Amino acid sequence: MSKKGILTVLGARPQFIKAAAVSRQLQVLGIPETIVHTGQHFDENMSDVFFREMSIPAPAYNLNINNLNHGAMTGRMLEQVEEIILKEKPSAVMVYGDTNSTLAGALAAVKLHVRVVHVEAGLRSFNMAMPEEVNRILTDRISSLLFCPTDAAVANLKAEGFDGFKTQIVKCGDVMQDAAYFYLDKAKSSSKILERLELRSDFILATIHRQENTDDTNNLKQIIEALNRINRKLRVVVPLHPRTRKILEPKRIKPEFTIIDPVGYLDMLMLTSNSKLVMTDSGGLQKEAFFFGKHCITLREQTEWVELVEHGFNRLAGANAEAIYNAFSEMINKKTNFDIDLYGNGKASERIAHYIKQWL
């Protein structure tokens, strides 16, 4: 690898999709990049076909580390990423988001005195019970270059004293918006999900995947009850993980809405961009709803994307059936002007690549 090269450490499919947007811009500027896949989220959809169809650079290393407890997983990643850094001798290690892979990549680099670049820095839920919150706080603290998606993320870092650290804070926008716009064109030409489900635009897209909702029986019952009630007014479509389905049966929770198997990113873009409303406990989907001009109801008590709530695009409803239904009643016919630049208008990756070229 060139002495000015970047080593990028990734561990989950959404990270690859976001990193692909940045990788395209690094290539344009001639910045060498080597990609390491820790294997954290074992995903049978992440085959060679996935990388080819999504125009994503294939990883140079696949560590296949998954299905371990947090400590064991992070430790093994740290050990193996360290070996790769010693071999490749990059100028910097770049990590994304808040997974165990993010923290392991950053720790391995900083202990070898290699600078760390953190994309999606400064995000906070202020809920330390979330492993992701711990990962993102620690990664920010040991990074040299912090790319923040929003003003709120920059403000969080300043409130934590980062102005006094040897770090550079850059507001660049959100690379997820770049990816969503880029891949929507691909989705329109290749996805058949709308035809298969006989959907137009008269449906609600909902997802439930966070442990705080799937593993808490009361939360799960409340959410399903609300979605059942809403489904009597407007069709609700829920891509649901088999693990969550198995939880429902013994607890005698009976969904009345349309359940489908989890879908790929392109299908998800088509569902999101054609829905009437989005209801989710996913951080990423809250933003994708906004990218495509859809209101969102968040099935959590807090969100990292506070600007969506502040501007009225998103409503926090928690896991209370009555609150969720009331939020639906309020948001389903709400008229809002989505013409506001909250996340960089699809230019975040370009800004990141240009900044890195100067920084290296």
Contacts in CASP RR format, 6 or more apart in sequence:
PFRMAT RR
TARGET T0000
AUTHOR 0000-0000-0000
METHOD contacts of the structure
MODEL  1
MSKKGILTVLGARPQFIKAAAVSRQLQVLGIPETIVHTGQHFDENMSDVF
FREMSIPAPAYNLNINNLNHGAMTGRMLEQVEEIILKEKPSAVMVYGDTN
STLAGALAAVKLHVRVVHVEAGLRSFNMAMPEEVNRILTDRISSLLFCPT
DAAVANLKAEGFDGFKTQIVKCGDVMQDAAYFYLDKAKSSSKILERLELR
SDFILATIHRQENTDDTNNLKQIIEALNRINRKLRVVVPLHPRTRKILEP
KRIKPEFTIIDPVGYLDMLMLTSNSKLVMTDSGGLQKEAFFFGKHCITLR
EQTEWVELVEHGFNRLAGANAEAIYNAFSEMINKKTNFDIDLYGNGKASE
RIAHYIKQWL
1 7 0 8 1.000
1 32 0 8 1.000
1 34 0 8 1.000
1 88 0 8 1.000
1 89 0 8 1.000
1 90 0 8 1.000
2 32 0 8 1.000
3 89 0 8 1.000
3 91 0 8 1.000
4 31 0 8 1.000
4 32 0 8 1.000
4 91 0 8 1.000
4 360 0 8 1.000
5 31 0 8 1.000
5 32 0 8 1.000
5 33 0 8 1.000
5 34 0 8 1.000
5 90 0 8 1.000
5 91 0 8 1.000
5 92 0 8 1.000
5 360 0 8 1.000
6 26 0 8 1.000
6 31 0 8 1.000
6 32 0 8 1.000
6 33 0 8 1.000
6 34 0 8 1.000
6 90 0 8 1.000
6 91 0 8 1.000
6 92 0 8 1.000
6 93 0 8 1.000
6 94 0 8 1.000
6 117 0 8 1.000
6 356 0 8 1.000
6 360 0 8 1.000
7 33 0 8 1.000
7 34 0 8 1.000
7 36 0 8 1.000
7 84 0 8 1.000
7 85 0 8 1.000
7 88 0 8 1.000
7 90 0 8 1.000
7 92 0 8 1.000
7 93 0 8 1.000
7 94 0 8 1.000
7 109 0 8 1.000
8 19 0 8 1.000
8 23 0 8 1.000
8 33 0 8 1.000
8 34 0 8 1.000
8 35 0 8 1.000
8 36 0 8 1.000
8 93 0 8 1.000
8 94 0 8 1.000
8 95 0 8 1.000
9 36 0 8 1.000
9 38 0 8 1.000
9 81 0 8 1.000
9 93 0 8 1.000
9 94 0 8 1.000
9 95 0 8 1.000
9 101 0 8 1.000
9 102 0 8 1.000
9 104 0 8 1.000
9 105 0 8 1.000
9 108 0 8 1.000
10 16 0 8 1.000
10 19 0 8 1.000
10 35 0 8 1.000
10 36 0 8 1.000
10 37 0 8 1.000
10 38 0 8 1.000
10 59 0 8 1.000
10 95 0 8 1.000
10 96 0 8 1.000
10 101 0 8 1.000
11 37 0 8 1.000
11 38 0 8 1.000
11 39 0 8 1.000
11 40 0 8 1.000
11 41 0 8 1.000
11 99 0 8 1.000
11 101 0 8 1.000
12 40 0 8 1.000
12 41 0 8 1.000
12 43 0 8 1.000
12 99 0 8 1.000
12 101 0 8 1.000
13 41 0 8 1.000
13 43 0 8 1.000
13 45 0 8 1.000
13 46 0 8 1.000
13 50 0 8 1.000
13 265 0 8 1.000
14 265 0 8 1.000
14 284 0 8 1.000
15 96 0 8 1.000
15 97 0 8 1.000
15 99 0 8 1.000
15 101 0 8 1.000
16 37 0 8 1.000
16 46 0 8 1.000
16 51 0 8 1.000
16 54 0 8 1.000
16 56 0 8 1.000
17 54 0 8 1.000
17 56 0 8 1.000
17 179 0 8 1.000
17 183 0 8 1.000
17 265 0 8 1.000
18 96 0 8 1.000
18 119 0 8 1.000
18 120 0 8 1.000
18 175 0 8 1.000
18 176 0 8 1.000
18 179 0 8 1.000
19 35 0 8 1.000
19 56 0 8 1.000
19 96 0 8 1.000
19 119 0 8 1.000
19 175 0 8 1.000
20 54 0 8 1.000
20 55 0 8 1.000
20 56 0 8 1.000
20 57 0 8 1.000
20 179 0 8 1.000
21 175 0 8 1.000
21 178 0 8 1.000
21 179 0 8 1.000
21 182 0 8 1.000
21 348 0 8 1.000
21 349 0 8 1.000
22 94 0 8 1.000
22 119 0 8 1.000
22 175 0 8 1.000
22 349 0 8 1.000
22 352 0 8 1.000
22 353 0 8 1.000
23 33 0 8 1.000
23 35 0 8 1.000
23 56 0 8 1.000
23 57 0 8 1.000
24 55 0 8 1.000
24 349 0 8 1.000
25 349 0 8 1.000
25 350 0 8 1.000
25 352 0 8 1.000
25 353 0 8 1.000
25 354 0 8 1.000
26 33 0 8 1.000
26 353 0 8 1.000
26 356 0 8 1.000
27 33 0 8 1.000
28 353 0 8 1.000
29 353 0 8 1.000
29 354 0 8 1.000
29 357 0 8 1.000
31 353 0 8 1.000
31 356 0 8 1.000
31 357 0 8 1.000
31 360 0 8 1.000
33 57 0 8 1.000
34 60 0 8 1.000
34 61 0 8 1.000
34 88 0 8 1.000
34 90 0 8 1.000
35 57 0 8 1.000
35 58 0 8 1.000
35 59 0 8 1.000
35 60 0 8 1.000
35 61 0 8 1.000
36 59 0 8 1.000
36 60 0 8 1.000
36 61 0 8 1.000
36 63 0 8 1.000
36 81 0 8 1.000
36 84 0 8 1.000
37 59 0 8 1.000
37 61 0 8 1.000
37 62 0 8 1.000
37 63 0 8 1.000
38 63 0 8 1.000
38 65 0 8 1.000
38 77 0 8 1.000
38 80 0 8 1.000
38 81 0 8 1.000
38 100 0 8 1.000
38 101 0 8 1.000
38 104 0 8 1.000
39 62 0 8 1.000
39 63 0 8 1.000
39 64 0 8 1.000
39 65 0 8 1.000
39 66 0 8 1.000
39 101 0 8 1.000
40 65 0 8 1.000
40 66 0 8 1.000
40 73 0 8 1.000
40 77 0 8 1.000
40 99 0 8 1.000
40 100 0 8 1.000
40 101 0 8 1.000
41 66 0 8 1.000
41 99 0 8 1.000
42 64 0 8 1.000
42 66 0 8 1.000
42 67 0 8 1.000
45 264 0 8 1.000
48 58 0 8 1.000
50 56 0 8 1.000
51 57 0 8 1.000
51 58 0 8 1.000
53 186 0 8 1.000
53 190 0 8 1.000
54 183 0 8 1.000
54 186 0 8 1.000
54 265 0 8 1.000
61 84 0 8 1.000
63 76 0 8 1.000
63 77 0 8 1.000
63 80 0 8 1.000
63 81 0 8 1.000
65 73 0 8 1.000
65 76 0 8 1.000
65 77 0 8 1.000
65 80 0 8 1.000
66 73 0 8 1.000
68 76 0 8 1.000
70 100 0 8 1.000
70 131 0 8 1.000
71 100 0 8 1.000
73 100 0 8 1.000
74 100 0 8 1.000
74 103 0 8 1.000
74 104 0 8 1.000
75 104 0 8 1.000
77 100 0 8 1.000
77 101 0 8 1.000
77 104 0 8 1.000
77 105 0 8 1.000
77 108 0 8 1.000
78 104 0 8 1.000
78 105 0 8 1.000
78 107 0 8 1.000
78 108 0 8 1.000
81 93 0 8 1.000
81 104 0 8 1.000
81 105 0 8 1.000
81 108 0 8 1.000
81 109 0 8 1.000
82 108 0 8 1.000
82 111 0 8 1.000
82 112 0 8 1.000
85 93 0 8 1.000
85 108 0 8 1.000
85 109 0 8 1.000
85 112 0 8 1.000
85 114 0 8 1.000
86 112 0 8 1.000
90 114 0 8 1.000
91 114 0 8 1.000
91 115 0 8 1.000
91 360 0 8 1.000
92 109 0 8 1.000
92 114 0 8 1.000
92 115 0 8 1.000
92 116 0 8 1.000
92 117 0 8 1.000
92 144 0 8 1.000
92 145 0 8 1.000
92 356 0 8 1.000
92 360 0 8 1.000
93 105 0 8 1.000
93 106 0 8 1.000
93 108 0 8 1.000
93 109 0 8 1.000
93 114 0 8 1.000
93 115 0 8 1.000
93 116 0 8 1.000
93 117 0 8 1.000
94 116 0 8 1.000
94 117 0 8 1.000
94 118 0 8 1.000
94 119 0 8 1.000
95 101 0 8 1.000
95 102 0 8 1.000
95 103 0 8 1.000
95 105 0 8 1.000
95 106 0 8 1.000
95 116 0 8 1.000
95 117 0 8 1.000
95 118 0 8 1.000
95 119 0 8 1.000
95 139 0 8 1.000
96 102 0 8 1.000
96 118 0 8 1.000
96 119 0 8 1.000
96 120 0 8 1.000
97 118 0 8 1.000
97 119 0 8 1.000
97 120 0 8 1.000
97 123 0 8 1.000
97 135 0 8 1.000
97 136 0 8 1.000
97 139 0 8 1.000
98 120 0 8 1.000
98 123 0 8 1.000
98 132 0 8 1.000
98 133 0 8 1.000
98 135 0 8 1.000
98 136 0 8 1.000
98 139 0 8 1.000
99 132 0 8 1.000
99 135 0 8 1.000
100 131 0 8 1.000
100 135 0 8 1.000
102 118 0 8 1.000
102 135 0 8 1.000
102 136 0 8 1.000
102 139 0 8 1.000
103 135 0 8 1.000
103 138 0 8 1.000
103 139 0 8 1.000
105 116 0 8 1.000
106 116 0 8 1.000
106 118 0 8 1.000
106 138 0 8 1.000
106 139 0 8 1.000
106 142 0 8 1.000
106 143 0 8 1.000
107 138 0 8 1.000
107 142 0 8 1.000
109 115 0 8 1.000
109 116 0 8 1.000
110 116 0 8 1.000
110 142 0 8 1.000
115 144 0 8 1.000
115 145 0 8 1.000
116 139 0 8 1.000
116 142 0 8 1.000
116 143 0 8 1.000
116 144 0 8 1.000
116 145 0 8 1.000
117 143 0 8 1.000
117 144 0 8 1.000
117 145 0 8 1.000
117 147 0 8 1.000
117 356 0 8 1.000
118 139 0 8 1.000
118 140 0 8 1.000
118 143 0 8 1.000
118 145 0 8 1.000
118 146 0 8 1.000
118 147 0 8 1.000
119 147 0 8 1.000
119 175 0 8 1.000
119 352 0 8 1.000
120 136 0 8 1.000
120 147 0 8 1.000
120 148 0 8 1.000
120 149 0 8 1.000
120 153 0 8 1.000
120 174 0 8 1.000
120 175 0 8 1.000
121 136 0 8 1.000
121 139 0 8 1.000
121 140 0 8 1.000
121 143 0 8 1.000
121 146 0 8 1.000
121 147 0 8 1.000
121 148 0 8 1.000
121 153 0 8 1.000
121 157 0 8 1.000
121 169 0 8 1.000
122 136 0 8 1.000
122 140 0 8 1.000
122 146 0 8 1.000
122 148 0 8 1.000
122 153 0 8 1.000
122 154 0 8 1.000
122 156 0 8 1.000
122 157 0 8 1.000
123 136 0 8 1.000
123 149 0 8 1.000
123 153 0 8 1.000
123 156 0 8 1.000
123 304 0 8 1.000
124 133 0 8 1.000
124 136 0 8 1.000
124 137 0 8 1.000
124 153 0 8 1.000
124 156 0 8 1.000
124 304 0 8 1.000
125 132 0 8 1.000
125 133 0 8 1.000
125 302 0 8 1.000
125 303 0 8 1.000
125 304 0 8 1.000
126 133 0 8 1.000
126 302 0 8 1.000
127 133 0 8 1.000
127 302 0 8 1.000
128 134 0 8 1.000
140 146 0 8 1.000
140 157 0 8 1.000
140 160 0 8 1.000
140 162 0 8 1.000
141 165 0 8 1.000
143 167 0 8 1.000
144 166 0 8 1.000
144 167 0 8 1.000
144 168 0 8 1.000
145 167 0 8 1.000
145 168 0 8 1.000
145 170 0 8 1.000
145 355 0 8 1.000
145 356 0 8 1.000
145 359 0 8 1.000
146 157 0 8 1.000
146 162 0 8 1.000
146 167 0 8 1.000
146 168 0 8 1.000
146 169 0 8 1.000
146 170 0 8 1.000
147 170 0 8 1.000
147 172 0 8 1.000
147 173 0 8 1.000
147 348 0 8 1.000
147 352 0 8 1.000
147 355 0 8 1.000
148 154 0 8 1.000
148 157 0 8 1.000
148 169 0 8 1.000
148 170 0 8 1.000
148 171 0 8 1.000
148 172 0 8 1.000
148 173 0 8 1.000
149 171 0 8 1.000
149 172 0 8 1.000
149 173 0 8 1.000
149 174 0 8 1.000
149 175 0 8 1.000
149 176 0 8 1.000
149 343 0 8 1.000
149 348 0 8 1.000
150 171 0 8 1.000
150 173 0 8 1.000
150 174 0 8 1.000
150 305 0 8 1.000
150 307 0 8 1.000
150 342 0 8 1.000
150 343 0 8 1.000
151 171 0 8 1.000
151 307 0 8 1.000
152 306 0 8 1.000
152 307 0 8 1.000
153 171 0 8 1.000
154 169 0 8 1.000
154 171 0 8 1.000
157 169 0 8 1.000
158 169 0 8 1.000
162 169 0 8 1.000
168 359 0 8 1.000
170 351 0 8 1.000
170 355 0 8 1.000
172 344 0 8 1.000
172 348 0 8 1.000
172 351 0 8 1.000
172 352 0 8 1.000
172 355 0 8 1.000
173 343 0 8 1.000
173 344 0 8 1.000
173 346 0 8 1.000
173 347 0 8 1.000
173 348 0 8 1.000
173 351 0 8 1.000
174 287 0 8 1.000
174 343 0 8 1.000
174 344 0 8 1.000
174 348 0 8 1.000
175 348 0 8 1.000
175 349 0 8 1.000
175 352 0 8 1.000
176 284 0 8 1.000
176 287 0 8 1.000
176 288 0 8 1.000
176 291 0 8 1.000
176 343 0 8 1.000
177 287 0 8 1.000
177 291 0 8 1.000
177 343 0 8 1.000
177 344 0 8 1.000
177 345 0 8 1.000
177 346 0 8 1.000
177 348 0 8 1.000
178 346 0 8 1.000
178 347 0 8 1.000
178 348 0 8 1.000
178 349 0 8 1.000
178 350 0 8 1.000
180 269 0 8 1.000
180 288 0 8 1.000
180 291 0 8 1.000
180 292 0 8 1.000
181 291 0 8 1.000
181 346 0 8 1.000
183 265 0 8 1.000
183 266 0 8 1.000
183 269 0 8 1.000
184 269 0 8 1.000
184 273 0 8 1.000
184 292 0 8 1.000
186 266 0 8 1.000
187 266 0 8 1.000
187 267 0 8 1.000
187 269 0 8 1.000
187 270 0 8 1.000
187 273 0 8 1.000
188 270 0 8 1.000
190 266 0 8 1.000
191 266 0 8 1.000
191 267 0 8 1.000
191 269 0 8 1.000
191 270 0 8 1.000
193 199 0 8 1.000
193 263 0 8 1.000
193 267 0 8 1.000
193 270 0 8 1.000
193 271 0 8 1.000
194 200 0 8 1.000
194 270 0 8 1.000
194 271 0 8 1.000
194 274 0 8 1.000
197 237 0 8 1.000
197 258 0 8 1.000
197 260 0 8 1.000
199 235 0 8 1.000
199 237 0 8 1.000
199 271 0 8 1.000
199 274 0 8 1.000
200 274 0 8 1.000
201 274 0 8 1.000
201 275 0 8 1.000
201 276 0 8 1.000
202 234 0 8 1.000
202 235 0 8 1.000
202 276 0 8 1.000
203 234 0 8 1.000
203 235 0 8 1.000
203 236 0 8 1.000
203 237 0 8 1.000
203 275 0 8 1.000
203 276 0 8 1.000
204 230 0 8 1.000
204 234 0 8 1.000
204 235 0 8 1.000
204 236 0 8 1.000
204 237 0 8 1.000
204 275 0 8 1.000
204 276 0 8 1.000
204 277 0 8 1.000
204 278 0 8 1.000
204 279 0 8 1.000
204 328 0 8 1.000
205 237 0 8 1.000
205 238 0 8 1.000
205 271 0 8 1.000
205 272 0 8 1.000
205 275 0 8 1.000
205 277 0 8 1.000
205 278 0 8 1.000
205 279 0 8 1.000
205 280 0 8 1.000
206 227 0 8 1.000
206 236 0 8 1.000
206 237 0 8 1.000
206 238 0 8 1.000
206 257 0 8 1.000
206 278 0 8 1.000
206 279 0 8 1.000
206 280 0 8 1.000
207 238 0 8 1.000
207 239 0 8 1.000
207 240 0 8 1.000
207 279 0 8 1.000
207 280 0 8 1.000
207 281 0 8 1.000
207 282 0 8 1.000
207 285 0 8 1.000
208 214 0 8 1.000
208 220 0 8 1.000
208 223 0 8 1.000
208 238 0 8 1.000
208 240 0 8 1.000
208 244 0 8 1.000
208 280 0 8 1.000
208 281 0 8 1.000
208 299 0 8 1.000
209 241 0 8 1.000
209 244 0 8 1.000
209 281 0 8 1.000
209 282 0 8 1.000
210 281 0 8 1.000
210 282 0 8 1.000
210 300 0 8 1.000
212 219 0 8 1.000
212 281 0 8 1.000
212 300 0 8 1.000
212 319 0 8 1.000
213 219 0 8 1.000
213 220 0 8 1.000
213 223 0 8 1.000
213 281 0 8 1.000
213 299 0 8 1.000
213 300 0 8 1.000
213 319 0 8 1.000
214 220 0 8 1.000
214 243 0 8 1.000
214 244 0 8 1.000
214 247 0 8 1.000
215 247 0 8 1.000
216 319 0 8 1.000
217 251 0 8 1.000
218 319 0 8 1.000
219 319 0 8 1.000
220 244 0 8 1.000
220 247 0 8 1.000
220 248 0 8 1.000
220 251 0 8 1.000
220 253 0 8 1.000
220 319 0 8 1.000
221 251 0 8 1.000
221 253 0 8 1.000
222 319 0 8 1.000
222 320 0 8 1.000
222 321 0 8 1.000
222 324 0 8 1.000
223 299 0 8 1.000
223 319 0 8 1.000
223 321 0 8 1.000
223 324 0 8 1.000
224 248 0 8 1.000
224 253 0 8 1.000
224 254 0 8 1.000
224 255 0 8 1.000
225 321 0 8 1.000
226 321 0 8 1.000
226 322 0 8 1.000
226 324 0 8 1.000
226 325 0 8 1.000
226 328 0 8 1.000
227 236 0 8 1.000
227 238 0 8 1.000
227 255 0 8 1.000
227 257 0 8 1.000
227 279 0 8 1.000
227 324 0 8 1.000
228 254 0 8 1.000
228 255 0 8 1.000
228 256 0 8 1.000
228 257 0 8 1.000
229 321 0 8 1.000
229 325 0 8 1.000
230 236 0 8 1.000
230 257 0 8 1.000
230 324 0 8 1.000
230 325 0 8 1.000
230 328 0 8 1.000
231 256 0 8 1.000
231 257 0 8 1.000
231 258 0 8 1.000
232 256 0 8 1.000
234 276 0 8 1.000
234 332 0 8 1.000
235 257 0 8 1.000
235 258 0 8 1.000
236 257 0 8 1.000
236 258 0 8 1.000
236 279 0 8 1.000
237 257 0 8 1.000
237 258 0 8 1.000
237 260 0 8 1.000
237 271 0 8 1.000
237 275 0 8 1.000
238 255 0 8 1.000
238 257 0 8 1.000
238 258 0 8 1.000
238 259 0 8 1.000
238 260 0 8 1.000
239 260 0 8 1.000
239 261 0 8 1.000
239 262 0 8 1.000
239 263 0 8 1.000
239 268 0 8 1.000
239 271 0 8 1.000
240 259 0 8 1.000
240 260 0 8 1.000
240 261 0 8 1.000
240 262 0 8 1.000
241 262 0 8 1.000
242 261 0 8 1.000
245 259 0 8 1.000
247 253 0 8 1.000
248 254 0 8 1.000
248 255 0 8 1.000
263 271 0 8 1.000
268 285 0 8 1.000
268 288 0 8 1.000
269 288 0 8 1.000
272 278 0 8 1.000
272 285 0 8 1.000
272 288 0 8 1.000
272 289 0 8 1.000
272 292 0 8 1.000
272 294 0 8 1.000
273 292 0 8 1.000
273 294 0 8 1.000
275 294 0 8 1.000
276 294 0 8 1.000
276 332 0 8 1.000
277 294 0 8 1.000
277 295 0 8 1.000
277 296 0 8 1.000
277 297 0 8 1.000
277 328 0 8 1.000
277 331 0 8 1.000
277 332 0 8 1.000
278 285 0 8 1.000
278 286 0 8 1.000
278 288 0 8 1.000
278 289 0 8 1.000
278 294 0 8 1.000
278 295 0 8 1.000
278 296 0 8 1.000
278 297 0 8 1.000
279 296 0 8 1.000
279 297 0 8 1.000
279 298 0 8 1.000
279 299 0 8 1.000
279 324 0 8 1.000
279 328 0 8 1.000
280 286 0 8 1.000
280 289 0 8 1.000
280 296 0 8 1.000
280 297 0 8 1.000
280 298 0 8 1.000
280 299 0 8 1.000
281 298 0 8 1.000
281 299 0 8 1.000
281 300 0 8 1.000
283 298 0 8 1.000
283 303 0 8 1.000
283 304 0 8 1.000
283 305 0 8 1.000
285 296 0 8 1.000
286 296 0 8 1.000
286 298 0 8 1.000
286 303 0 8 1.000
286 305 0 8 1.000
286 308 0 8 1.000
286 314 0 8 1.000
287 305 0 8 1.000
287 308 0 8 1.000
287 343 0 8 1.000
289 295 0 8 1.000
289 296 0 8 1.000
289 313 0 8 1.000
289 314 0 8 1.000
290 296 0 8 1.000
290 308 0 8 1.000
290 313 0 8 1.000
290 314 0 8 1.000
290 338 0 8 1.000
290 342 0 8 1.000
290 343 0 8 1.000
291 343 0 8 1.000
293 313 0 8 1.000
293 338 0 8 1.000
295 312 0 8 1.000
295 313 0 8 1.000
295 314 0 8 1.000
295 315 0 8 1.000
295 331 0 8 1.000
295 332 0 8 1.000
295 334 0 8 1.000
295 336 0 8 1.000
296 308 0 8 1.000
296 313 0 8 1.000
296 314 0 8 1.000
296 315 0 8 1.000
296 331 0 8 1.000
297 314 0 8 1.000
297 315 0 8 1.000
297 317 0 8 1.000
297 324 0 8 1.000
297 327 0 8 1.000
297 328 0 8 1.000
297 331 0 8 1.000
298 309 0 8 1.000
298 314 0 8 1.000
298 315 0 8 1.000
298 316 0 8 1.000
298 317 0 8 1.000
298 318 0 8 1.000
299 317 0 8 1.000
299 318 0 8 1.000
299 319 0 8 1.000
299 324 0 8 1.000
300 316 0 8 1.000
300 318 0 8 1.000
300 319 0 8 1.000
301 316 0 8 1.000
301 318 0 8 1.000
302 316 0 8 1.000
303 309 0 8 1.000
303 314 0 8 1.000
303 316 0 8 1.000
305 314 0 8 1.000
307 342 0 8 1.000
308 314 0 8 1.000
308 342 0 8 1.000
309 315 0 8 1.000
309 316 0 8 1.000
311 336 0 8 1.000
311 340 0 8 1.000
311 342 0 8 1.000
312 336 0 8 1.000
313 336 0 8 1.000
313 338 0 8 1.000
315 327 0 8 1.000
315 330 0 8 1.000
315 331 0 8 1.000
317 323 0 8 1.000
317 324 0 8 1.000
317 326 0 8 1.000
317 327 0 8 1.000
318 324 0 8 1.000
END
